[in-house]
Amino acid sequence: MQQSLAKLRTQLKIDPISKHGELALLLVHLFKRLHDLSGWDFNWIQYFLKTKNRVTSGVPKEQIETVRGLILVLNFVEAIRS
């Protein structure tokens, strides 16, 4: 995932069908849901990302560095948003 994120930073275009594109879309989706959930409170979002979460068993900021962790955190945010 680290390599994928580094590659995203150097590319000007991302094909949404590619693996990198799918990861980018998941990351964008996560941040959009966090903004919706928090009412666009950036301090809350930073707190959420940096604080150990008992449900996901980790720190979301660290977890989203892997595909598995990104999906885990996204699923959690989707569940509490419902």
C-alpha positions as a Markdown table, in Angstrom:
| # | Residue | x | y | z |
|---|---|---|---|---|
| 1 | Met | 0.0 | 0.0 | 0.0 |
| 2 | Gln | 2.9 | 2.4 | 0.8 |
| 3 | Gln | 4.2 | 1.9 | -2.7 |
| 4 | Ser | 0.7 | 2.3 | -4.1 |
| 5 | Leu | 0.3 | 5.7 | -2.3 |
| 6 | Ala | 3.7 | 6.8 | -3.5 |
| 7 | Lys | 2.8 | 6.0 | -7.0 |
| 8 | Leu | -0.5 | 7.9 | -6.7 |
| 9 | Arg | 1.5 | 11.0 | -5.7 |
| 10 | Thr | 3.6 | 10.9 | -8.9 |
| 11 | Gln | 0.8 | 10.2 | -11.4 |
| 12 | Leu | -1.3 | 13.0 | -12.7 |
| 13 | Lys | -4.1 | 10.7 | -13.9 |
| 14 | Ile | -5.6 | 7.7 | -12.1 |
| 15 | Asp | -7.5 | 5.1 | -14.0 |
| 16 | Pro | -10.4 | 4.2 | -11.7 |
| 17 | Ile | -10.5 | 0.6 | -13.0 |
| 18 | Ser | -6.8 | 0.0 | -12.1 |
| 19 | Lys | -5.7 | -1.3 | -8.7 |
| 20 | His | -4.4 | 2.2 | -7.8 |
| 21 | Gly | -7.6 | 3.8 | -8.9 |
| 22 | Glu | -9.7 | 1.4 | -6.8 |
| 23 | Leu | -7.5 | 2.2 | -3.7 |
| 24 | Ala | -7.8 | 5.9 | -4.4 |
| 25 | Leu | -11.6 | 5.7 | -4.7 |
| 26 | Leu | -11.8 | 3.8 | -1.4 |
| 27 | Leu | -9.7 | 6.4 | 0.3 |
| 28 | Val | -11.8 | 9.2 | -1.1 |
| 29 | His | -14.9 | 7.4 | -0.1 |
| 30 | Leu | -13.6 | 7.0 | 3.5 |
| 31 | Phe | -12.8 | 10.7 | 3.9 |
| 32 | Lys | -16.1 | 11.7 | 2.4 |
| 33 | Arg | -18.0 | 9.5 | 4.9 |
| 34 | Leu | -15.9 | 10.9 | 7.8 |
| 35 | His | -16.8 | 14.4 | 6.7 |
| 36 | Asp | -20.4 | 13.5 | 6.5 |
| 37 | Leu | -20.3 | 11.8 | 9.9 |
| 38 | Ser | -18.6 | 14.6 | 11.6 |
| 39 | Gly | -20.4 | 17.5 | 10.0 |
| 40 | Trp | -17.1 | 18.6 | 8.5 |
| 41 | Asp | -15.4 | 18.9 | 11.8 |
| 42 | Phe | -11.7 | 18.5 | 10.9 |
| 43 | Asn | -10.6 | 18.3 | 14.5 |
| 44 | Trp | -13.0 | 15.4 | 15.1 |
| 45 | Ile | -11.7 | 13.7 | 12.0 |
| 46 | Gln | -8.1 | 14.1 | 13.1 |
| 47 | Tyr | -9.0 | 12.8 | 16.5 |
| 48 | Phe | -10.7 | 9.7 | 15.0 |
| 49 | Leu | -7.8 | 9.0 | 12.7 |
| 50 | Lys | -5.1 | 9.3 | 15.5 |
| 51 | Thr | -6.9 | 7.5 | 18.4 |
| 52 | Lys | -6.9 | 3.8 | 19.0 |
| 53 | Asn | -10.2 | 2.3 | 18.1 |
| 54 | Arg | -11.5 | -0.6 | 20.1 |
| 55 | Val | -13.8 | -1.9 | 17.3 |
| 56 | Thr | -11.1 | -1.9 | 14.6 |
| 57 | Ser | -8.4 | -2.9 | 17.1 |
| 58 | Gly | -6.0 | -0.2 | 16.0 |
| 59 | Val | -5.3 | 3.4 | 15.1 |
| 60 | Pro | -7.2 | 4.2 | 11.9 |
| 61 | Lys | -4.4 | 6.4 | 10.5 |
| 62 | Glu | -2.1 | 3.4 | 10.7 |
| 63 | Gln | -4.7 | 0.9 | 9.6 |
| 64 | Ile | -5.5 | 2.6 | 6.3 |
| 65 | Glu | -1.9 | 2.1 | 5.2 |
| 66 | Thr | -2.9 | -1.4 | 4.1 |
| 67 | Val | -5.8 | -2.5 | 1.9 |
| 68 | Arg | -7.2 | -4.7 | 4.6 |
| 69 | Gly | -7.1 | -1.9 | 7.1 |
| 70 | Leu | -8.6 | 0.6 | 4.8 |
| 71 | Ile | -11.5 | -1.6 | 4.1 |
| 72 | Leu | -11.9 | -2.4 | 7.9 |
| 73 | Val | -11.9 | 1.3 | 8.8 |
| 74 | Leu | -14.3 | 2.1 | 5.9 |
| 75 | Asn | -16.7 | -0.6 | 6.9 |
| 76 | Phe | -16.6 | 0.6 | 10.5 |
| 77 | Val | -17.4 | 4.2 | 9.5 |
| 78 | Glu | -20.2 | 3.0 | 7.2 |
| 79 | Ala | -21.6 | 1.0 | 10.1 |
| 80 | Ile | -21.7 | 3.9 | 12.6 |
| 81 | Arg | -23.0 | 6.2 | 9.9 |
| 82 | Ser | -26.1 | 4.1 | 9.3 |
